[in-house]
Amino acid sequence: MGRAEVYPVIVVGAGVAGCRAASVLARQGIEVLLVDEATFPRWKPCAGGLSLKVRPYLDGPLGDLVETTVRGAWLVLDEERRTHLRSADPLGWMVHREAFDLAHLELAGSDPRVQALLGVKVLGIHEHAGGVVVETRRGEFLAEAVIGADGARGVVSRAVPGHDSRLLGFAYEGEAHPPSQRLQDEVYFHFRAFPWGYGWIFPKAHHYSLGGYVFGRGQPGIKERYEEFCRRVPWLQESRTYRTRGHPVVMGGDLRRLHTRRIVLAGEAGGLVDPLTGEGIYYALRSGDLAGRAVAAFLQRGTPLETYGDLIRTEMQEELRWARLLAHLFYRFPAWAFHVLFRTRQPCRWFAAVSAGHLPYSHLVRRLLASAPERLTGVFRQAAGRGERESLAGGAESP
Ligand SMILES: Cc1cc2nc3c(=O)[nH]c(=O)nc-3n(C[C@H](O)[C@H](O)[C@H](O)COP(=O)(O)OP(=O)(O)OC[C@H]3O[C@@H](n4cnc5c(N)ncnc54)[C@H](O)[C@@H]3O)c2cc1C
C-alpha cells in the first residue's frame, strides 16, 4: 500500500455535529477531510424535534427546513390525567433529519477546504505522538487531529478513555401517515406508554414521527409496546405506520473525558444527549461548534484540547448530570413526577424555560425542592383530579 494521505484534521461522521465542526474549521482556513460511512441523503432514526436552544443554529437556509412550529403540547399520564399546554410563542420546531442533515453537509461542502469522503466506513483510530492514523475501508489516512462525531455506534470513542462506562438508553421510532383529524402544531407525550420513558408523536409537514424513548439499556418487548401505543393513542388510530427501527442512545449524565492529546468527541459520540428528554441535536450542534474552534486553536496556537474538555464539562456535562438525576426520579415515579411537573402552571413554565435554555436544570431542581411542601399538598389534591389546560407565557388556549 502507498503512503497514507495526510490532513490537518479528519472529522469522522457527517451528521450535524461533524458538519458543524467541519464548517467552523474551514472558516478558520483549515483543510478538513469529512468521512462518513453513509451516502447522503441518509435516513437517521430521529424524531427531529428542536428545542428553542437550537435557534442560533437555524440561520440562513437551515431555517427553511422547519416543517412545523410547535405551539402546544399534550402531556398524558393516562385516560384521566392529561395536561394541555398552549403558547402564543413557539415552544420548538420540527425538522426531518434526512433533509436537515443533507443541508448541513451541503453547507459544509460548499467550502472548498472541506473534502467529503462518503460511503467509507472508518474501522479504527490509532493515536501516536505525532498524529492520528484513521483506518478505513479505503486505506489509511493521517491527521494532526481527529474529531469523533460518529454518533452512538461510532468507533472514535473507543480511542478515548471511558468508552466502556458510557450510559446507554434506547429509542424505538417509526413514521405514520396522519389521518385527516390530526395534530397540527402540537406535540404529544405519553408517560405510561413505555416503562422508564415516554411515547411521543411529533407532527411534520406530511407525516408524524412517533415512538418511545427509554432511559436505560436493553428493553425487551419495546416493539410490542410500540405496537400497543399505535393501537391505543387516539391520534394514531387510522394512521398507517412504517419505517420502524430501534436505536441506542448514548446519554449524558457523567463527567467522562471527551479528549485526548489529538482527539475530541462531539455530539452523541461523546454522550451529549439529555438523559431526561433524549434531546441530542442541540448538543451535537453546539459541541460540534466548540470542537471545531478548539481544534483550530490547537493547530494554530498549540492550545491543548483539554480546553474543549473543560468547556464541555462546565457547559454541558455538569448540567446533564442534573437531568440524569431528574430522569431517575421521573421515570421511577412517573405518576408523582407528572403531578409535580406538569399539573400546575409554575413548574410547566420552569420546564419550558429549561427546554428553551433560559433556566439550568440545577435551578429547576432547586426551585422544585424549595416549593416541595406546597407542591406535595397539591399532589394529593390533584391526584384524583381530571384533565386540565395550562397556558404558557400568556398564550391563548386551544379548543
Ligand atoms: C429514535 C430517536 C429519536 C430521537 N429524537 C430526537 C429529537 O426529537 N430531538 C433531538 O434533539 N434529538 C433526538 N435524538 C437524538 C439525536 O438524534 C442525536 O443525539 C443526534 O443526531 C446526534 O448527532 P450527531 O451528529 O452526534 O450523530 P449522528 O447524527 O448520529 O451522525 C453520526 C454519523 O456518523 C456516521 N458514522 C457512524 N459510524 C461511522 C464509521 N465507523 N465510519 C464512518 N462514519 C460513521 C453515521 O453514518 C452518521 O452519519 C433521537 C435519537 C433517536 C435514536
The ligand as an SDF file (V2000), in Angstrom:
LIG
                    3D

 53 58  0  0  0  0  0  0  0  0999 V2000
  -35.2280    7.3500   17.6360 C   0  0  0  0  0  0  0  0  0  0  0  0
  -34.5040    8.6050   18.0880 C   0  0  0  0  0  0  0  0  0  0  0  0
  -35.1960    9.7990   18.1920 C   0  0  0  0  0  0  0  0  0  0  0  0
  -34.5280   10.9780   18.5370 C   0  0  0  0  0  0  0  0  0  0  0  0
  -35.2370   12.1480   18.5800 N   0  0  0  0  0  0  0  0  0  0  0  0
  -34.6080   13.3100   18.8680 C   0  0  0  0  0  0  0  0  0  0  0  0
  -35.3160   14.5500   18.8270 C   0  0  0  0  0  0  0  0  0  0  0  0
  -36.5020   14.6150   18.5290 O   0  0  0  0  0  0  0  0  0  0  0  0
  -34.6280   15.6820   19.1190 N   0  0  0  0  0  0  0  0  0  0  0  0
  -33.3040   15.6660   19.4490 C   0  0  0  0  0  0  0  0  0  0  0  0
  -32.7370   16.7410   19.7340 O   0  0  0  0  0  0  0  0  0  0  0  0
  -32.6080   14.5020   19.4820 N   0  0  0  0  0  0  0  0  0  0  0  0
  -33.2070   13.3250   19.1780 C   0  0  0  0  0  0  0  0  0  0  0  0
  -32.4980   12.1600   19.1660 N   0  0  0  0  0  0  0  0  0  0  0  0
  -31.0460   12.2060   19.4200 C   0  0  0  0  0  0  0  0  0  0  0  0
  -30.3270   12.7370   18.1580 C   0  0  0  0  0  0  0  0  0  0  0  0
  -30.8110   12.0640   17.0200 O   0  0  0  0  0  0  0  0  0  0  0  0
  -28.8100   12.5280   18.2360 C   0  0  0  0  0  0  0  0  0  0  0  0
  -28.3360   12.8330   19.5210 O   0  0  0  0  0  0  0  0  0  0  0  0
  -28.1000   13.3940   17.2030 C   0  0  0  0  0  0  0  0  0  0  0  0
  -28.4850   13.0170   15.9080 O   0  0  0  0  0  0  0  0  0  0  0  0
  -26.6010   13.2580   17.3180 C   0  0  0  0  0  0  0  0  0  0  0  0
  -25.9970   13.8950   16.2120 O   0  0  0  0  0  0  0  0  0  0  0  0
  -24.5080   13.5220   15.8290 P   0  0  0  0  0  0  0  0  0  0  0  0
  -24.1170   14.4260   14.7140 O   0  0  0  0  0  0  0  0  0  0  0  0
  -23.6700   13.4980   17.0480 O   0  0  0  0  0  0  0  0  0  0  0  0
  -24.5680   11.9990   15.3250 O   0  0  0  0  0  0  0  0  0  0  0  0
  -25.3940   11.3550   14.1330 P   0  0  0  0  0  0  0  0  0  0  0  0
  -26.4430   12.2490   13.6380 O   0  0  0  0  0  0  0  0  0  0  0  0
  -25.7770   10.0010   14.6110 O   0  0  0  0  0  0  0  0  0  0  0  0
  -24.2970   11.2220   12.9780 O   0  0  0  0  0  0  0  0  0  0  0  0
  -23.2350   10.3050   13.0870 C   0  0  0  0  0  0  0  0  0  0  0  0
  -22.7020    9.9980   11.6820 C   0  0  0  0  0  0  0  0  0  0  0  0
  -21.5470    9.1750   11.8050 O   0  0  0  0  0  0  0  0  0  0  0  0
  -21.5550    8.1960   10.7980 C   0  0  0  0  0  0  0  0  0  0  0  0
  -20.7620    7.0500   11.2580 N   0  0  0  0  0  0  0  0  0  0  0  0
  -21.0240    6.2440   12.3170 C   0  0  0  0  0  0  0  0  0  0  0  0
  -20.0590    5.3110   12.4270 N   0  0  0  0  0  0  0  0  0  0  0  0
  -19.1830    5.5430   11.4170 C   0  0  0  0  0  0  0  0  0  0  0  0
  -17.9810    4.9030   10.9990 C   0  0  0  0  0  0  0  0  0  0  0  0
  -17.4780    3.8480   11.6560 N   0  0  0  0  0  0  0  0  0  0  0  0
  -17.3250    5.3880    9.9080 N   0  0  0  0  0  0  0  0  0  0  0  0
  -17.8070    6.4720    9.2530 C   0  0  0  0  0  0  0  0  0  0  0  0
  -18.9450    7.1130    9.5970 N   0  0  0  0  0  0  0  0  0  0  0  0
  -19.6220    6.6520   10.6690 C   0  0  0  0  0  0  0  0  0  0  0  0
  -23.0370    7.8630   10.6220 C   0  0  0  0  0  0  0  0  0  0  0  0
  -23.2860    7.3320    9.3290 O   0  0  0  0  0  0  0  0  0  0  0  0
  -23.7110    9.2240   10.8400 C   0  0  0  0  0  0  0  0  0  0  0  0
  -23.9270    9.9000    9.6100 O   0  0  0  0  0  0  0  0  0  0  0  0
  -33.1410   10.9570   18.8270 C   0  0  0  0  0  0  0  0  0  0  0  0
  -32.4360    9.7430   18.7470 C   0  0  0  0  0  0  0  0  0  0  0  0
  -33.1080    8.5820   18.3740 C   0  0  0  0  0  0  0  0  0  0  0  0
  -32.3310    7.2880   18.2730 C   0  0  0  0  0  0  0  0  0  0  0  0
  1  2  1  0
  2  3  1  0
  2 52  2  0
  3  4  2  0
  4  5  1  0
  4 50  1  0
  5  6  2  0
  6  7  1  0
  6 13  1  0
  7  8  2  0
  7  9  1  0
  9 10  1  0
 10 11  2  0
 10 12  1  0
 12 13  2  0
 13 14  1  0
 14 15  1  0
 14 50  1  0
 15 16  1  0
 16 17  1  0
 16 18  1  0
 18 19  1  0
 18 20  1  0
 20 21  1  0
 20 22  1  0
 22 23  1  0
 23 24  1  0
 24 25  2  0
 24 26  1  0
 24 27  1  0
 27 28  1  0
 28 29  2  0
 28 30  1  0
 28 31  1  0
 31 32  1  0
 32 33  1  0
 33 34  1  0
 33 48  1  0
 34 35  1  0
 35 36  1  0
 35 46  1  0
 36 37  1  0
 36 45  1  0
 37 38  2  0
 38 39  1  0
 39 40  1  0
 39 45  2  0
 40 41  1  0
 40 42  2  0
 42 43  1  0
 43 44  2  0
 44 45  1  0
 46 47  1  0
 46 48  1  0
 48 49  1  0
 50 51  2  0
 51 52  1  0
 52 53  1  0
M  END
$$$$
